[in-house]
Amino acid sequence: MTKTVLSARSGPTLALKTVLLIAAIFTLSACDTLGGKKTPAPQVTPPPKVEVTPPPATQPTGYTRDPSRFYTPAYMAGERPIRVALLLPFNSPRDNVRTLSNALYNAAQLALFEFDTPTILLMPEPTGGTATGARAAAKEALDAGADLILGPLFAEEVSAVAPLARQVNVPVVAFSSDSSVGGEGVHLLSFPLDEDVERIVDYATLQGMTRFAALYPHGTYGDRVRAAFQQAVSARAGEVVASAGYPSSPEGMYDPAQRLAAAYGDGNYHAVLLPEGGSELKSLAPLLPYYDVDPREVKFLGTGLWDDPSLAREPPLNGAWFPAPPPEGHDQFLIRYRRAYGETPPRIASLGYDAVSLAIALSTLPEGERFTQEALTNADGFAGVDGIFRFNPDGSTDRGLAILEIRPTGAVVIDPAPSSFQPPVF
């Protein structure tokens, strides 16, 4: 059926035609009735139903905060504290994790004391070392008004915390070395594995080494270091000519070490990477000389896991090279930590000190600029007790690392760490 729409612009002619049409219809209808024959009413097909899709409803954010519930201790009443959460597995079932967490917290408190910044409110929260515990701890801290989250420690914890913090635009400075969890508001204040590998391969290549071998531990860490090593060597036109993986048991290391030694032949490789630390390295390192790989002819290379004074007592590692932060600043940190707490902390406890130092440095900026992406990814970076570092917009982290050589009297710097990220001017 055609619908006629009348408007003032139709004029009298259209109106008159319409009236005549209506009259004709009534006349025909009357004729049919008077003639005794009733014409059936015409069947009118209704217009098709048009499904109207309503505009999508605006999805409310999954998490918001109530500023009226932000935590302010009594001694800071009337002030606007800068709330810095510290998420660590203080309540982990593992003794070594609890020890490390307490050391990181002690180092954080040491920085707070030494810089004497009364506006910083440090809020520690236990994560349990699990993704679920970390998320709960993050929510507790964010509900209390955290402006910045320091921690957590493990990659799975960081992955659980990041989405929640992102919803309220609070950055995370975590301690995980797994680069895959960085980015989108997460910055990794750690010693990235790929940075270690890049630095040691770069230095070895500059010394004329182009053919490499490696022994990798089984597992995720071994897979990550294998990928980083292959990429670093290839980028410098070198070649990984032999490699083998090994299990964590000392007995399981024999066969892979023997196979790698057999691949040496008559100088088939110039250096071998052993990305291991602690007791595992002490079990692994003697096997290569046992199978006739002479450390005086083949340079043993390590990662930051070798930053351990006890390795000076391992003869197979005499003359070996590894990357590490410049030792001067860390040595001074250890002196101050021992004076305050009466003990020597684990190696990475200094990350707690540098994390709080970073928060204090950024707290001097105007409120709206303190912990922004722009402030945290400053191209000049920051200086800490472990040397210079900077966060990149893509989530990666750069560190200024030195190259150290292990000697019987201890490790010594043979190639200093850079003091700036700006290219040198000649």
Disulfide bonds with the S-S distance in Angstrom:
none
